Amino acid sequence: MMVLLPLLLAVWVSVPYGGCSLYPSCVEPPAKWCSSIESAVQCGVLKQCLESDFLRTRQTEDPVQVGLYYESLCPGCRLFLTEMLFPTYLLLNEIMSVTLVPYGNALEKPDGQKYIYECQHGKQECLGNMIETCIMNMTEMAFPIIFCMESSVDVIGSAESCLKINTPELSMDKVMSCVNGDMGMQLMHQNALKTKALNPPHQYVPWVTINGVHTDDLQTKAMSSLFTLVCSMYKGTKPPACGGTQKLHYQSYCHN
């Protein structure tokens, strides 16, 4: 099931109301089915894509901003990201935004004009943090890729296959050029600054902020049911997933 889950959820990112099968003319990965009218038509999901865009354009209030400060190999972080944050985003992406900051309990040390990092779970975690940070800087499809990595048995080893599923145009070589270059170091330095600027200072990871605020109550509610928390905090008209009054009437069938 864990092998199939990343692919299934990648499909749900762009097709929130489901789809039956890929059309022979569909050449885009699932997460890009709604990237253009042509792709939507070729993949047989035009109606679903248009309905999804319709819901987003009707939202007049600012989305609920969910921030996750985490570590790539932290078991609790991985569990929250894959089983709470990403599924909630799939259902409520029209009323919420997500900011991922992979750094957590790492230590940053100046080394001349550069920085070196020590991570709680060792060098592999520093590498995982850096890979995910570079991916976020290189593609808008970063969240499905990071979900794919974090839900796998081997977070780092799965990076290349997760890229191929979601963004085949972005090679692992390009990502590693960022990881091993000045860009990756500067991006990680920004993660360090964001984490150190937290008020109150983080005491553990995963550390969740809602609209830039962290309290024990918000953390508890986010960990127990982020979906309920986001729905309750959104000030605009609730989407259908929250039990709102917006209704879409259409019929969809998967014929045998």
VENVEN-V167496 format. One record per residue. RES is the residue in three letters. PHI is phi in whole degrees, -180 to 180 (999 if undefined). PSI is psi in radians with two decimals (none if undefined). NEAR is the number of other C-alpha atoms within 12 Angstrom. Layout:
res->{RES RES}
phi->{PHI PHI}
psi->{PSI PSI}
near->{NEAR NEAR}
//
This chain:
res->{MET MET VAL LEU LEU PRO LEU LEU LEU ALA VAL TRP VAL SER VAL PRO TYR GLY GLY CYS SER LEU TYR PRO SER CYS VAL GLU PRO PRO ALA LYS TRP CYS SER SER ILE GLU SER ALA VAL GLN CYS GLY VAL LEU LYS GLN CYS LEU GLU SER ASP PHE LEU ARG THR ARG GLN THR GLU ASP PRO VAL GLN VAL GLY LEU TYR TYR GLU SER LEU CYS PRO GLY CYS ARG LEU PHE LEU THR GLU MET LEU PHE PRO THR TYR LEU LEU LEU ASN GLU ILE MET SER VAL THR LEU VAL PRO TYR GLY ASN ALA LEU GLU LYS PRO ASP GLY GLN LYS TYR ILE TYR GLU CYS GLN HIS GLY LYS GLN GLU CYS LEU GLY ASN MET ILE GLU THR CYS ILE MET ASN MET THR GLU MET ALA PHE PRO ILE ILE PHE CYS MET GLU SER SER VAL ASP VAL ILE GLY SER ALA GLU SER CYS LEU LYS ILE ASN THR PRO GLU LEU SER MET ASP LYS VAL MET SER CYS VAL ASN GLY ASP MET GLY MET GLN LEU MET HIS GLN ASN ALA LEU LYS THR LYS ALA LEU ASN PRO PRO HIS GLN TYR VAL PRO TRP VAL THR ILE ASN GLY VAL HIS THR ASP ASP LEU GLN THR LYS ALA MET SER SER LEU PHE THR LEU VAL CYS SER MET TYR LYS GLY THR LYS PRO PRO ALA CYS GLY GLY THR GLN LYS LEU HIS TYR GLN SER TYR CYS HIS ASN}
phi->{999 -65 -72 -81 -58 -58 -68 -63 -71 -62 -64 -66 -55 -100 -126 -64 -109 93 -149 -93 -165 -72 -84 -57 -81 -82 -112 -86 -66 -51 -67 -113 -59 -99 -73 -156 -60 -61 -64 -63 -66 -62 -98 72 -127 -57 -60 -65 -65 -65 -67 -64 -64 -61 -64 -65 -70 -85 -81 -104 -97 -64 -68 -74 -94 -109 -109 -123 -101 -151 -126 -66 -113 -74 -56 -66 -65 -63 -64 -66 -64 -86 -106 -125 -68 -66 -60 -65 -64 -61 -84 -125 -63 -78 -125 -142 -123 -127 -119 -106 -129 -81 -159 64 -94 -70 -118 -106 -127 -65 -139 68 -91 -123 -132 -121 -128 -119 -112 -59 -107 92 -63 -64 -68 -59 -66 -61 -58 -70 -60 -67 -64 -65 -60 -63 -85 -112 -156 -76 -94 -63 -61 -61 -67 -66 -58 -57 -65 -71 -89 -90 -67 -115 -58 -74 -65 -87 -57 -65 -68 -67 -64 -63 -69 -100 -141 -60 -77 -100 -86 -66 -61 -64 -63 -69 -63 -67 -57 -92 -110 -64 -61 -60 -63 -67 -64 -68 -61 -64 -62 -63 -65 -62 -69 -68 -84 -59 -137 -72 -60 -68 -111 -165 -133 -69 -115 -109 -119 -121 54 81 -115 -122 -136 -61 -67 -64 -62 -62 -67 -66 -73 -87 -162 -61 -56 -63 -65 -64 -59 -71 -91 -71 -90 -88 -66 -68 -72 -54 -62 -87 86 -75 -89 -68 -129 -116 -112 -159 -113 -136 -131 -114 -79 -89}
psi->{-0.67 -0.46 -0.67 -0.49 -0.80 -0.71 -0.73 -0.75 -0.55 -0.65 -0.78 -0.43 -0.78 -0.28 1.32 -0.31 0.21 2.77 2.77 -0.77 2.81 2.43 2.65 -0.53 -0.07 1.99 -0.12 2.62 2.73 -0.71 -0.16 0.19 -0.57 0.26 -0.38 2.82 -0.71 -0.79 -0.73 -0.72 -0.82 -0.56 0.06 0.49 0.44 -0.81 -0.80 -0.71 -0.76 -0.68 -0.66 -0.78 -0.62 -0.74 -0.73 -0.71 -0.32 -0.14 2.08 -0.27 2.78 2.49 2.75 2.19 2.03 2.11 2.36 2.05 2.08 3.11 2.48 -0.46 0.17 2.09 -0.78 -0.63 -0.78 -0.72 -0.80 -0.75 -0.75 -0.54 -0.19 -1.00 -0.92 -0.80 -0.66 -0.71 -0.65 -0.66 -0.51 0.40 -0.33 -0.23 0.16 2.65 2.69 2.32 2.14 2.29 1.60 1.78 -1.03 -2.12 0.37 2.82 2.32 2.28 2.25 2.47 1.46 -2.14 0.09 -3.05 2.60 2.69 2.48 2.22 2.67 -0.64 0.46 -3.05 -0.59 -0.61 -0.70 -0.70 -0.77 -0.76 -0.76 -0.73 -0.82 -0.62 -0.78 -0.71 -0.72 -0.50 -0.20 -0.21 2.57 -0.19 0.42 -0.70 -0.84 -0.61 -0.80 -0.69 -0.81 -0.79 -0.85 -0.39 -0.08 2.90 -0.70 1.72 -0.87 -0.77 -0.41 -0.11 -0.79 -0.77 -0.59 -0.62 -0.77 -0.62 -0.75 -0.65 1.31 -0.34 -0.26 1.93 2.76 -0.54 -0.74 -0.72 -0.76 -0.48 -0.67 -0.82 -0.76 0.02 -3.09 -0.56 -0.83 -0.74 -0.76 -0.68 -0.71 -0.61 -0.69 -0.67 -0.72 -0.76 -0.75 -0.72 -0.74 -0.40 -0.08 2.39 1.88 2.76 2.52 2.51 -0.23 3.03 2.59 2.42 2.09 2.36 2.54 2.06 0.67 0.06 2.42 2.24 2.84 -0.65 -0.79 -0.69 -0.79 -0.78 -0.67 -0.68 -0.53 -0.70 1.50 -0.63 -0.89 -0.69 -0.81 -0.78 -0.74 -0.51 -0.26 2.25 -0.23 -2.90 2.22 2.40 2.88 -0.61 -0.50 0.02 0.44 -3.12 -0.20 2.30 2.42 2.21 1.93 2.83 2.38 2.28 2.58 1.75 2.64 none}
near->{10 18 18 14 22 34 29 29 34 37 33 34 39 41 36 35 27 30 27 19 20 23 19 12 16 20 20 30 35 39 39 32 37 33 26 19 19 19 26 32 24 25 33 30 36 26 28 32 34 25 27 33 22 17 28 25 16 18 24 16 18 20 28 32 31 38 32 44 43 44 46 48 39 33 23 24 33 32 24 32 43 30 29 32 41 40 28 36 37 34 33 40 35 38 38 36 28 32 29 37 42 45 45 41 34 37 24 26 17 15 10 7 11 18 22 25 30 24 28 25 23 19 20 22 30 36 36 37 46 45 45 48 39 40 42 32 26 28 23 18 31 33 41 44 43 46 44 41 39 43 39 29 16 22 31 31 20 26 40 29 25 38 39 24 34 38 31 23 20 29 22 26 18 23 31 27 20 28 29 21 20 19 25 34 32 25 31 42 30 23 35 34 21 25 36 22 14 25 16 17 21 27 20 24 33 36 41 43 39 32 23 24 22 27 21 18 15 26 28 19 23 33 29 18 20 36 31 25 31 40 32 27 26 30 19 24 27 29 32 23 27 26 16 18 13 19 16 19 11 10 10 15 11 11 7 5}
//
